[in-house]
Amino acid sequence: MRYLVLTALLATPAFADDPVIENVTAKQSGETWRFDVTVLHPETGWDDYADGWRVLDMQGQELGMRVLHHPHENEQPFTRSLSGVAIPDGVTQVQVQARTNTDGWAKDTYVVDLD
């Protein structure tokens, strides 16, 4: 009986922590924006890593996305940029949301005031 319980516990998938956006800077350049996003995530290599982040309007419409093609387990937190994001006229705030290759999009977003 103990063996069955142990086997069941070992077979249960481990749920990783959501990636946390620690900081975002946004700078307008002409008609588009550049976002520098700092992400913290306890990465374990290719098995579990932050594989992207996106800029959303306040209604959840995606305005731009940065795909991260490899783990950053030895560089925490890490900052990556995305340029050329078109923000509609009149928008004064956006959200940034990160995701992992194992759990998808994080529950929380980081709200950015656009100056």
Backbone as XML, in Angstrom:
<?xml version="1.0"?>
<chain id="A" units="angstrom">
  <residue number="1" name="MET">
    <atom name="N" x="0.814" y="-1.195" z="0.000"/>
    <atom name="CA" x="0.000" y="0.000" z="0.000"/>
    <atom name="C" x="0.859" y="1.261" z="0.000"/>
  </residue>
  <residue number="2" name="ARG">
    <atom name="N" x="1.897" y="1.276" z="0.840"/>
    <atom name="CA" x="2.783" y="2.445" z="0.867"/>
    <atom name="C" x="3.426" y="2.675" z="-0.494"/>
  </residue>
  <residue number="3" name="TYR">
    <atom name="N" x="3.745" y="1.610" z="-1.169"/>
    <atom name="CA" x="4.363" y="1.712" z="-2.483"/>
    <atom name="C" x="3.434" y="2.415" z="-3.474"/>
  </residue>
  <residue number="4" name="LEU">
    <atom name="N" x="2.150" y="2.103" z="-3.421"/>
    <atom name="CA" x="1.191" y="2.731" z="-4.322"/>
    <atom name="C" x="1.061" y="4.224" z="-4.046"/>
  </residue>
  <residue number="5" name="VAL">
    <atom name="N" x="1.046" y="4.613" z="-2.784"/>
    <atom name="CA" x="0.951" y="6.031" z="-2.426"/>
    <atom name="C" x="2.185" y="6.767" z="-2.905"/>
  </residue>
  <residue number="6" name="LEU">
    <atom name="N" x="3.364" y="6.210" z="-2.664"/>
    <atom name="CA" x="4.607" y="6.828" z="-3.097"/>
    <atom name="C" x="4.647" y="6.948" z="-4.616"/>
  </residue>
  <residue number="7" name="THR">
    <atom name="N" x="4.239" y="5.913" z="-5.309"/>
    <atom name="CA" x="4.208" y="5.951" z="-6.772"/>
    <atom name="C" x="3.267" y="7.047" z="-7.265"/>
  </residue>
  <residue number="8" name="ALA">
    <atom name="N" x="2.116" y="7.170" z="-6.632"/>
    <atom name="CA" x="1.163" y="8.206" z="-7.037"/>
    <atom name="C" x="1.745" y="9.596" z="-6.801"/>
  </residue>
  <residue number="9" name="LEU">
    <atom name="N" x="2.441" y="9.791" z="-5.688"/>
    <atom name="CA" x="3.045" y="11.096" z="-5.413"/>
    <atom name="C" x="4.150" y="11.421" z="-6.404"/>
  </residue>
  <residue number="10" name="LEU">
    <atom name="N" x="4.943" y="10.448" z="-6.754"/>
    <atom name="CA" x="6.023" y="10.674" z="-7.714"/>
    <atom name="C" x="5.487" y="10.947" z="-9.114"/>
  </residue>
  <residue number="11" name="ALA">
    <atom name="N" x="4.336" y="10.417" z="-9.440"/>
    <atom name="CA" x="3.764" y="10.606" z="-10.765"/>
    <atom name="C" x="3.008" y="11.923" z="-10.900"/>
  </residue>
  <residue number="12" name="THR">
    <atom name="N" x="2.765" y="12.612" z="-9.778"/>
    <atom name="CA" x="2.036" y="13.873" z="-9.819"/>
    <atom name="C" x="2.928" y="14.955" z="-10.398"/>
  </residue>
  <residue number="13" name="PRO">
    <atom name="N" x="2.459" y="15.686" z="-11.409"/>
    <atom name="CA" x="3.308" y="16.721" z="-12.000"/>
    <atom name="C" x="3.553" y="17.851" z="-11.009"/>
  </residue>
  <residue number="14" name="ALA">
    <atom name="N" x="4.760" y="18.412" z="-11.075"/>
    <atom name="CA" x="5.090" y="19.560" z="-10.230"/>
    <atom name="C" x="4.678" y="20.827" z="-10.965"/>
  </residue>
  <residue number="15" name="PHE">
    <atom name="N" x="3.990" y="21.709" z="-10.266"/>
    <atom name="CA" x="3.582" y="22.958" z="-10.879"/>
    <atom name="C" x="4.601" y="24.022" z="-10.530"/>
  </residue>
  <residue number="16" name="ALA">
    <atom name="N" x="5.129" y="24.650" z="-11.546"/>
    <atom name="CA" x="6.166" y="25.653" z="-11.362"/>
    <atom name="C" x="5.553" y="26.987" z="-10.974"/>
  </residue>
  <residue number="17" name="ASP">
    <atom name="N" x="6.402" y="27.857" z="-10.466"/>
    <atom name="CA" x="5.965" y="29.206" z="-10.144"/>
    <atom name="C" x="5.759" y="29.997" z="-11.427"/>
  </residue>
  <residue number="18" name="ASP">
    <atom name="N" x="4.773" y="30.913" z="-11.390"/>
    <atom name="CA" x="4.586" y="31.830" z="-12.510"/>
    <atom name="C" x="5.799" y="32.740" z="-12.626"/>
  </residue>
  <residue number="19" name="PRO">
    <atom name="N" x="6.125" y="33.160" z="-13.835"/>
    <atom name="CA" x="7.167" y="34.164" z="-13.980"/>
    <atom name="C" x="6.650" y="35.489" z="-13.424"/>
  </residue>
  <residue number="20" name="VAL">
    <atom name="N" x="7.555" y="36.268" z="-12.842"/>
    <atom name="CA" x="7.206" y="37.559" z="-12.259"/>
    <atom name="C" x="7.879" y="38.659" z="-13.068"/>
  </residue>
  <residue number="21" name="ILE">
    <atom name="N" x="7.094" y="39.633" z="-13.485"/>
    <atom name="CA" x="7.664" y="40.791" z="-14.155"/>
    <atom name="C" x="8.058" y="41.774" z="-13.069"/>
  </residue>
  <residue number="22" name="GLU">
    <atom name="N" x="9.352" y="42.030" z="-12.966"/>
    <atom name="CA" x="9.863" y="42.895" z="-11.911"/>
    <atom name="C" x="9.888" y="44.361" z="-12.310"/>
  </residue>
  <residue number="23" name="ASN">
    <atom name="N" x="10.052" y="44.647" z="-13.598"/>
    <atom name="CA" x="10.129" y="46.036" z="-14.035"/>
    <atom name="C" x="9.853" y="46.116" z="-15.530"/>
  </residue>
  <residue number="24" name="VAL">
    <atom name="N" x="9.274" y="47.239" z="-15.928"/>
    <atom name="CA" x="9.043" y="47.514" z="-17.345"/>
    <atom name="C" x="9.341" y="48.992" z="-17.583"/>
  </residue>
  <residue number="25" name="THR">
    <atom name="N" x="10.114" y="49.259" z="-18.614"/>
    <atom name="CA" x="10.256" y="50.635" z="-19.080"/>
    <atom name="C" x="9.692" y="50.685" z="-20.491"/>
  </residue>
  <residue number="26" name="ALA">
    <atom name="N" x="8.989" y="51.763" z="-20.767"/>
    <atom name="CA" x="8.382" y="51.955" z="-22.091"/>
    <atom name="C" x="8.813" y="53.311" z="-22.614"/>
  </residue>
  <residue number="27" name="LYS">
    <atom name="N" x="9.259" y="53.328" z="-23.859"/>
    <atom name="CA" x="9.728" y="54.577" z="-24.454"/>
    <atom name="C" x="9.191" y="54.693" z="-25.866"/>
  </residue>
  <residue number="28" name="GLN">
    <atom name="N" x="8.569" y="55.828" z="-26.137"/>
    <atom name="CA" x="8.033" y="56.059" z="-27.472"/>
    <atom name="C" x="9.149" y="56.490" z="-28.407"/>
  </residue>
  <residue number="29" name="SER">
    <atom name="N" x="9.117" y="55.938" z="-29.612"/>
    <atom name="CA" x="10.083" y="56.281" z="-30.647"/>
    <atom name="C" x="9.309" y="56.467" z="-31.943"/>
  </residue>
  <residue number="30" name="GLY">
    <atom name="N" x="9.011" y="57.714" z="-32.271"/>
    <atom name="CA" x="8.168" y="57.973" z="-33.430"/>
    <atom name="C" x="6.754" y="57.543" z="-33.135"/>
  </residue>
  <residue number="31" name="GLU">
    <atom name="N" x="6.222" y="56.682" z="-33.983"/>
    <atom name="CA" x="4.838" y="56.226" z="-33.813"/>
    <atom name="C" x="4.717" y="54.892" z="-33.086"/>
  </residue>
  <residue number="32" name="THR">
    <atom name="N" x="5.843" y="54.312" z="-32.689"/>
    <atom name="CA" x="5.802" y="53.027" z="-31.980"/>
    <atom name="C" x="6.536" y="53.143" z="-30.647"/>
  </residue>
  <residue number="33" name="TRP">
    <atom name="N" x="6.456" y="52.069" z="-29.871"/>
    <atom name="CA" x="7.039" y="52.029" z="-28.536"/>
    <atom name="C" x="8.040" y="50.888" z="-28.411"/>
  </residue>
  <residue number="34" name="ARG">
    <atom name="N" x="9.021" y="51.084" z="-27.521"/>
    <atom name="CA" x="9.979" y="50.042" z="-27.141"/>
    <atom name="C" x="9.709" y="49.699" z="-25.683"/>
  </residue>
  <residue number="35" name="PHE">
    <atom name="N" x="9.631" y="48.405" z="-25.379"/>
    <atom name="CA" x="9.426" y="47.922" z="-24.016"/>
    <atom name="C" x="10.642" y="47.104" z="-23.593"/>
  </residue>
  <residue number="36" name="ASP">
    <atom name="N" x="11.198" y="47.451" z="-22.439"/>
    <atom name="CA" x="12.272" y="46.683" z="-21.812"/>
    <atom name="C" x="11.652" y="46.037" z="-20.576"/>
  </residue>
  <residue number="37" name="VAL">
    <atom name="N" x="11.618" y="44.710" z="-20.567"/>
    <atom name="CA" x="10.895" y="43.962" z="-19.535"/>
    <atom name="C" x="11.874" y="43.075" z="-18.770"/>
  </residue>
  <residue number="38" name="THR">
    <atom name="N" x="11.843" y="43.201" z="-17.436"/>
    <atom name="CA" x="12.681" y="42.377" z="-16.570"/>
    <atom name="C" x="11.812" y="41.291" z="-15.952"/>
  </residue>
  <residue number="39" name="VAL">
    <atom name="N" x="12.222" y="40.032" z="-16.177"/>
    <atom name="CA" x="11.458" y="38.854" z="-15.743"/>
    <atom name="C" x="12.284" y="38.046" z="-14.752"/>
  </residue>
  <residue number="40" name="LEU">
    <atom name="N" x="11.611" y="37.566" z="-13.709"/>
    <atom name="CA" x="12.220" y="36.661" z="-12.735"/>
    <atom name="C" x="11.431" y="35.357" z="-12.751"/>
  </residue>
  <residue number="41" name="HIS">
    <atom name="N" x="12.155" y="34.246" z="-12.901"/>
    <atom name="CA" x="11.492" y="32.936" z="-12.902"/>
    <atom name="C" x="12.506" y="31.876" z="-12.486"/>
  </residue>
  <residue number="42" name="PRO">
    <atom name="N" x="12.155" y="30.993" z="-11.542"/>
    <atom name="CA" x="13.087" y="29.954" z="-11.097"/>
    <atom name="C" x="13.223" y="28.851" z="-12.153"/>
  </residue>
  <residue number="43" name="GLU">
    <atom name="N" x="14.002" y="29.131" z="-13.154"/>
    <atom name="CA" x="14.107" y="28.225" z="-14.305"/>
    <atom name="C" x="14.956" y="27.008" z="-13.996"/>
  </residue>
  <residue number="44" name="THR">
    <atom name="N" x="14.602" y="25.902" z="-14.634"/>
    <atom name="CA" x="15.344" y="24.656" z="-14.439"/>
    <atom name="C" x="15.983" y="24.188" z="-15.737"/>
  </residue>
  <residue number="45" name="GLY">
    <atom name="N" x="16.090" y="25.059" z="-16.708"/>
    <atom name="CA" x="16.614" y="24.680" z="-18.003"/>
    <atom name="C" x="15.464" y="24.482" z="-18.978"/>
  </residue>
  <residue number="46" name="TRP">
    <atom name="N" x="15.678" y="23.640" z="-19.960"/>
    <atom name="CA" x="14.694" y="23.436" z="-21.028"/>
    <atom name="C" x="13.372" y="22.857" z="-20.530"/>
  </residue>
  <residue number="47" name="ASP">
    <atom name="N" x="13.382" y="22.222" z="-19.350"/>
    <atom name="CA" x="12.161" y="21.619" z="-18.814"/>
    <atom name="C" x="11.152" y="22.647" z="-18.311"/>
  </residue>
  <residue number="48" name="ASP">
    <atom name="N" x="11.639" y="23.810" z="-17.883"/>
    <atom name="CA" x="10.741" y="24.834" z="-17.336"/>
    <atom name="C" x="11.433" y="26.189" z="-17.414"/>
  </residue>
  <residue number="49" name="TYR">
    <atom name="N" x="10.984" y="27.023" z="-18.338"/>
    <atom name="CA" x="11.576" y="28.357" z="-18.470"/>
    <atom name="C" x="10.552" y="29.353" z="-18.995"/>
  </residue>
  <residue number="50" name="ALA">
    <atom name="N" x="10.814" y="30.634" z="-18.728"/>
    <atom name="CA" x="9.971" y="31.704" z="-19.258"/>
    <atom name="C" x="10.258" y="31.806" z="-20.754"/>
  </residue>
  <residue number="51" name="ASP">
    <atom name="N" x="9.225" y="31.561" z="-21.559"/>
    <atom name="CA" x="9.457" y="31.512" z="-23.005"/>
    <atom name="C" x="8.817" y="32.669" z="-23.763"/>
  </residue>
  <residue number="52" name="GLY">
    <atom name="N" x="8.333" y="33.690" z="-23.031"/>
    <atom name="CA" x="7.812" y="34.848" z="-23.733"/>
    <atom name="C" x="7.100" y="35.817" z="-22.820"/>
  </residue>
  <residue number="53" name="TRP">
    <atom name="N" x="6.837" y="36.994" z="-23.362"/>
    <atom name="CA" x="6.003" y="37.982" z="-22.692"/>
    <atom name="C" x="5.304" y="38.802" z="-23.761"/>
  </residue>
  <residue number="54" name="ARG">
    <atom name="N" x="4.193" y="39.426" z="-23.367"/>
    <atom name="CA" x="3.424" y="40.192" z="-24.335"/>
    <atom name="C" x="2.898" y="41.485" z="-23.718"/>
  </residue>
  <residue number="55" name="VAL">
    <atom name="N" x="2.663" y="42.448" z="-24.607"/>
    <atom name="CA" x="2.071" y="43.728" z="-24.228"/>
    <atom name="C" x="0.595" y="43.657" z="-24.609"/>
  </residue>
  <residue number="56" name="LEU">
    <atom name="N" x="-0.269" y="43.988" z="-23.649"/>
    <atom name="CA" x="-1.717" y="43.953" z="-23.853"/>
    <atom name="C" x="-2.309" y="45.325" z="-23.561"/>
  </residue>
  <residue number="57" name="ASP">
    <atom name="N" x="-3.405" y="45.665" z="-24.244"/>
    <atom name="CA" x="-4.141" y="46.847" z="-23.799"/>
    <atom name="C" x="-4.901" y="46.446" z="-22.536"/>
  </residue>
  <residue number="58" name="MET">
    <atom name="N" x="-5.599" y="47.385" z="-21.933"/>
    <atom name="CA" x="-6.261" y="47.112" z="-20.655"/>
    <atom name="C" x="-7.480" y="46.205" z="-20.807"/>
  </residue>
  <residue number="59" name="GLN">
    <atom name="N" x="-7.917" y="45.953" z="-22.041"/>
    <atom name="CA" x="-9.010" y="45.014" z="-22.289"/>
    <atom name="C" x="-8.487" y="43.615" z="-22.624"/>
  </residue>
  <residue number="60" name="GLY">
    <atom name="N" x="-7.154" y="43.456" z="-22.672"/>
    <atom name="CA" x="-6.572" y="42.147" z="-22.933"/>
    <atom name="C" x="-6.218" y="41.880" z="-24.384"/>
  </residue>
  <residue number="61" name="GLN">
    <atom name="N" x="-6.350" y="42.876" z="-25.248"/>
    <atom name="CA" x="-5.988" y="42.724" z="-26.664"/>
    <atom name="C" x="-4.463" y="42.777" z="-26.803"/>
  </residue>
  <residue number="62" name="GLU">
    <atom name="N" x="-3.882" y="41.773" z="-27.451"/>
    <atom name="CA" x="-2.434" y="41.725" z="-27.616"/>
    <atom name="C" x="-1.969" y="42.789" z="-28.607"/>
  </residue>
  <residue number="63" name="LEU">
    <atom name="N" x="-0.953" y="43.563" z="-28.188"/>
    <atom name="CA" x="-0.386" y="44.617" z="-29.024"/>
    <atom name="C" x="1.000" y="44.248" z="-29.548"/>
  </residue>
  <residue number="64" name="GLY">
    <atom name="N" x="1.664" y="43.341" z="-28.859"/>
    <atom name="CA" x="2.993" y="42.896" z="-29.275"/>
    <atom name="C" x="3.440" y="41.753" z="-28.400"/>
  </residue>
  <residue number="65" name="MET">
    <atom name="N" x="4.355" y="40.917" z="-28.935"/>
    <atom name="CA" x="4.830" y="39.763" z="-28.182"/>
    <atom name="C" x="6.305" y="39.532" z="-28.431"/>
  </residue>
  <residue number="66" name="ARG">
    <atom name="N" x="7.017" y="39.204" z="-27.355"/>
    <atom name="CA" x="8.430" y="38.838" z="-27.433"/>
    <atom name="C" x="8.551" y="37.363" z="-27.084"/>
  </residue>
  <residue number="67" name="VAL">
    <atom name="N" x="9.034" y="36.572" z="-28.029"/>
    <atom name="CA" x="9.277" y="35.148" z="-27.797"/>
    <atom name="C" x="10.701" y="34.994" z="-27.277"/>
  </residue>
  <residue number="68" name="LEU">
    <atom name="N" x="10.850" y="34.190" z="-26.232"/>
    <atom name="CA" x="12.160" y="33.888" z="-25.669"/>
    <atom name="C" x="12.488" y="32.454" z="-26.052"/>
  </residue>
  <residue number="69" name="HIS">
    <atom name="N" x="13.577" y="32.276" z="-26.778"/>
    <atom name="CA" x="13.865" y="30.991" z="-27.415"/>
    <atom name="C" x="14.705" y="30.022" z="-26.592"/>
  </residue>
  <residue number="70" name="HIS">
    <atom name="N" x="15.137" y="30.443" z="-25.402"/>
    <atom name="CA" x="15.963" y="29.547" z="-24.591"/>
    <atom name="C" x="15.843" y="29.920" z="-23.118"/>
  </residue>
  <residue number="71" name="PRO">
    <atom name="N" x="16.233" y="29.001" z="-22.220"/>
    <atom name="CA" x="16.177" y="29.281" z="-20.786"/>
    <atom name="C" x="17.212" y="30.326" z="-20.369"/>
  </residue>
  <residue number="72" name="HIS">
    <atom name="N" x="16.954" y="30.952" z="-19.235"/>
    <atom name="CA" x="17.861" y="31.941" z="-18.656"/>
    <atom name="C" x="18.159" y="31.583" z="-17.202"/>
  </residue>
  <residue number="73" name="GLU">
    <atom name="N" x="18.383" y="30.297" z="-16.935"/>
    <atom name="CA" x="18.541" y="29.853" z="-15.551"/>
    <atom name="C" x="19.764" y="30.451" z="-14.861"/>
  </residue>
  <residue number="74" name="ASN">
    <atom name="N" x="20.770" y="30.855" z="-15.619"/>
    <atom name="CA" x="21.974" y="31.445" z="-15.026"/>
    <atom name="C" x="21.983" y="32.967" z="-15.116"/>
  </residue>
  <residue number="75" name="GLU">
    <atom name="N" x="20.862" y="33.556" z="-15.488"/>
    <atom name="CA" x="20.748" y="35.009" z="-15.636"/>
    <atom name="C" x="19.396" y="35.433" z="-15.057"/>
  </residue>
  <residue number="76" name="GLN">
    <atom name="N" x="19.335" y="35.582" z="-13.754"/>
    <atom name="CA" x="18.069" y="35.908" z="-13.085"/>
    <atom name="C" x="18.223" y="37.128" z="-12.207"/>
  </residue>
  <residue number="77" name="PRO">
    <atom name="N" x="17.338" y="38.078" z="-12.262"/>
    <atom name="CA" x="16.342" y="38.236" z="-13.324"/>
    <atom name="C" x="17.022" y="38.644" z="-14.623"/>
  </residue>
  <residue number="78" name="PHE">
    <atom name="N" x="16.285" y="38.600" z="-15.717"/>
    <atom name="CA" x="16.845" y="38.980" z="-17.011"/>
    <atom name="C" x="15.925" y="39.988" z="-17.689"/>
  </residue>
  <residue number="79" name="THR">
    <atom name="N" x="16.506" y="40.821" z="-18.542"/>
    <atom name="CA" x="15.756" y="41.864" z="-19.241"/>
    <atom name="C" x="15.890" y="41.663" z="-20.740"/>
  </residue>
  <residue number="80" name="ARG">
    <atom name="N" x="14.756" y="41.730" z="-21.418"/>
    <atom name="CA" x="14.734" y="41.659" z="-22.878"/>
    <atom name="C" x="13.817" y="42.757" z="-23.411"/>
  </residue>
  <residue number="81" name="SER">
    <atom name="N" x="14.054" y="43.144" z="-24.656"/>
    <atom name="CA" x="13.342" y="44.277" z="-25.251"/>
    <atom name="C" x="12.489" y="43.852" z="-26.429"/>
  </residue>
  <residue number="82" name="LEU">
    <atom name="N" x="11.510" y="44.690" z="-26.706"/>
    <atom name="CA" x="10.669" y="44.546" z="-27.895"/>
    <atom name="C" x="10.406" y="45.942" z="-28.422"/>
  </residue>
  <residue number="83" name="SER">
    <atom name="N" x="10.768" y="46.174" z="-29.672"/>
    <atom name="CA" x="10.543" y="47.467" z="-30.312"/>
    <atom name="C" x="9.435" y="47.347" z="-31.347"/>
  </residue>
  <residue number="84" name="GLY">
    <atom name="N" x="8.946" y="48.512" z="-31.777"/>
    <atom name="CA" x="7.968" y="48.541" z="-32.855"/>
    <atom name="C" x="6.548" y="48.223" z="-32.442"/>
  </residue>
  <residue number="85" name="VAL">
    <atom name="N" x="6.230" y="48.373" z="-31.152"/>
    <atom name="CA" x="4.881" y="48.072" z="-30.679"/>
    <atom name="C" x="3.985" y="49.285" z="-30.953"/>
  </residue>
  <residue number="86" name="ALA">
    <atom name="N" x="2.955" y="49.080" z="-31.726"/>
    <atom name="CA" x="2.002" y="50.149" z="-32.044"/>
    <atom name="C" x="0.954" y="50.238" z="-30.942"/>
  </residue>
  <residue number="87" name="ILE">
    <atom name="N" x="0.858" y="51.395" z="-30.332"/>
    <atom name="CA" x="-0.117" y="51.638" z="-29.274"/>
    <atom name="C" x="-1.187" y="52.572" z="-29.850"/>
  </residue>
  <residue number="88" name="PRO">
    <atom name="N" x="-2.440" y="52.183" z="-29.804"/>
    <atom name="CA" x="-3.501" y="53.041" z="-30.361"/>
    <atom name="C" x="-3.555" y="54.409" z="-29.680"/>
  </residue>
  <residue number="89" name="ASP">
    <atom name="N" x="-3.948" y="55.428" z="-30.433"/>
    <atom name="CA" x="-4.105" y="56.776" z="-29.885"/>
    <atom name="C" x="-5.053" y="56.750" z="-28.692"/>
  </residue>
  <residue number="90" name="GLY">
    <atom name="N" x="-4.718" y="57.532" z="-27.690"/>
    <atom name="CA" x="-5.566" y="57.653" z="-26.517"/>
    <atom name="C" x="-5.300" y="56.631" z="-25.436"/>
  </residue>
  <residue number="91" name="VAL">
    <atom name="N" x="-4.515" y="55.592" z="-25.724"/>
    <atom name="CA" x="-4.207" y="54.570" z="-24.719"/>
    <atom name="C" x="-3.134" y="55.130" z="-23.784"/>
  </residue>
  <residue number="92" name="THR">
    <atom name="N" x="-3.412" y="55.126" z="-22.486"/>
    <atom name="CA" x="-2.477" y="55.675" z="-21.499"/>
    <atom name="C" x="-1.881" y="54.611" z="-20.580"/>
  </residue>
  <residue number="93" name="GLN">
    <atom name="N" x="-2.410" y="53.382" z="-20.644"/>
    <atom name="CA" x="-1.887" y="52.276" z="-19.857"/>
    <atom name="C" x="-1.923" y="51.007" z="-20.687"/>
  </residue>
  <residue number="94" name="VAL">
    <atom name="N" x="-0.944" y="50.134" z="-20.441"/>
    <atom name="CA" x="-0.935" y="48.796" z="-21.026"/>
    <atom name="C" x="-0.551" y="47.812" z="-19.920"/>
  </residue>
  <residue number="95" name="GLN">
    <atom name="N" x="-0.711" y="46.536" z="-20.208"/>
    <atom name="CA" x="-0.311" y="45.478" z="-19.288"/>
    <atom name="C" x="0.767" y="44.647" z="-19.966"/>
  </residue>
  <residue number="96" name="VAL">
    <atom name="N" x="1.661" y="44.079" z="-19.172"/>
    <atom name="CA" x="2.646" y="43.135" z="-19.684"/>
    <atom name="C" x="2.437" y="41.831" z="-18.926"/>
  </residue>
  <residue number="97" name="GLN">
    <atom name="N" x="2.434" y="40.732" z="-19.676"/>
    <atom name="CA" x="2.168" y="39.411" z="-19.103"/>
    <atom name="C" x="3.226" y="38.445" z="-19.614"/>
  </residue>
  <residue number="98" name="ALA">
    <atom name="N" x="3.788" y="37.651" z="-18.710"/>
    <atom name="CA" x="4.808" y="36.665" z="-19.074"/>
    <atom name="C" x="4.212" y="35.269" z="-19.107"/>
  </residue>
  <residue number="99" name="ARG">
    <atom name="N" x="4.925" y="34.355" z="-19.762"/>
    <atom name="CA" x="4.471" y="32.954" z="-19.798"/>
    <atom name="C" x="5.661" y="32.017" z="-19.680"/>
  </residue>
  <residue number="100" name="THR">
    <atom name="N" x="5.355" y="30.756" z="-19.357"/>
    <atom name="CA" x="6.377" y="29.717" z="-19.333"/>
    <atom name="C" x="6.009" y="28.628" z="-20.332"/>
  </residue>
  <residue number="101" name="ASN">
    <atom name="N" x="6.995" y="27.842" z="-20.685"/>
    <atom name="CA" x="6.759" y="26.739" z="-21.618"/>
    <atom name="C" x="5.970" y="25.602" z="-20.971"/>
  </residue>
  <residue number="102" name="THR">
    <atom name="N" x="5.854" y="25.597" z="-19.648"/>
    <atom name="CA" x="5.131" y="24.513" z="-18.970"/>
    <atom name="C" x="3.715" y="24.894" z="-18.563"/>
  </residue>
  <residue number="103" name="ASP">
    <atom name="N" x="3.526" y="26.116" z="-18.065"/>
    <atom name="CA" x="2.237" y="26.496" z="-17.499"/>
    <atom name="C" x="1.479" y="27.545" z="-18.295"/>
  </residue>
  <residue number="104" name="GLY">
    <atom name="N" x="2.068" y="28.067" z="-19.345"/>
    <atom name="CA" x="1.387" y="29.078" z="-20.141"/>
    <atom name="C" x="1.465" y="30.455" z="-19.504"/>
  </residue>
  <residue number="105" name="TRP">
    <atom name="N" x="0.455" y="31.285" z="-19.777"/>
    <atom name="CA" x="0.446" y="32.675" z="-19.337"/>
    <atom name="C" x="0.262" y="32.783" z="-17.829"/>
  </residue>
  <residue number="106" name="ALA">
    <atom name="N" x="1.043" y="33.667" z="-17.216"/>
    <atom name="CA" x="0.924" y="33.941" z="-15.777"/>
    <atom name="C" x="-0.434" y="34.575" z="-15.489"/>
  </residue>
  <residue number="107" name="LYS">
    <atom name="N" x="-0.899" y="34.390" z="-14.268"/>
    <atom name="CA" x="-2.182" y="34.979" z="-13.861"/>
    <atom name="C" x="-2.077" y="36.496" z="-13.751"/>
  </residue>
  <residue number="108" name="ASP">
    <atom name="N" x="-0.962" y="36.970" z="-13.201"/>
    <atom name="CA" x="-0.791" y="38.394" z="-12.949"/>
    <atom name="C" x="-0.183" y="39.121" z="-14.141"/>
  </residue>
  <residue number="109" name="THR">
    <atom name="N" x="-0.539" y="40.391" z="-14.258"/>
    <atom name="CA" x="0.073" y="41.263" z="-15.260"/>
    <atom name="C" x="0.708" y="42.451" z="-14.553"/>
  </residue>
  <residue number="110" name="TYR">
    <atom name="N" x="1.565" y="43.143" z="-15.262"/>
    <atom name="CA" x="2.254" y="44.332" z="-14.757"/>
    <atom name="C" x="1.681" y="45.502" z="-15.546"/>
  </residue>
  <residue number="111" name="VAL">
    <atom name="N" x="1.099" y="46.466" z="-14.858"/>
    <atom name="CA" x="0.481" y="47.621" z="-15.521"/>
    <atom name="C" x="1.533" y="48.713" z="-15.700"/>
  </residue>
  <residue number="112" name="VAL">
    <atom name="N" x="1.556" y="49.268" z="-16.909"/>
    <atom name="CA" x="2.525" y="50.297" z="-17.269"/>
    <atom name="C" x="1.787" y="51.555" z="-17.676"/>
  </residue>
  <residue number="113" name="ASP">
    <atom name="N" x="2.131" y="52.678" z="-17.035"/>
    <atom name="CA" x="1.608" y="53.983" z="-17.437"/>
    <atom name="C" x="2.463" y="54.511" z="-18.580"/>
  </residue>
  <residue number="114" name="LEU">
    <atom name="N" x="1.830" y="54.900" z="-19.662"/>
    <atom name="CA" x="2.543" y="55.458" z="-20.802"/>
    <atom name="C" x="2.540" y="56.981" z="-20.683"/>
  </residue>
  <residue number="115" name="ASP">
    <atom name="N" x="3.714" y="57.553" z="-20.675"/>
    <atom name="CA" x="3.835" y="59.009" z="-20.529"/>
    <atom name="C" x="3.934" y="59.691" z="-21.874"/>
  </residue>
</chain>
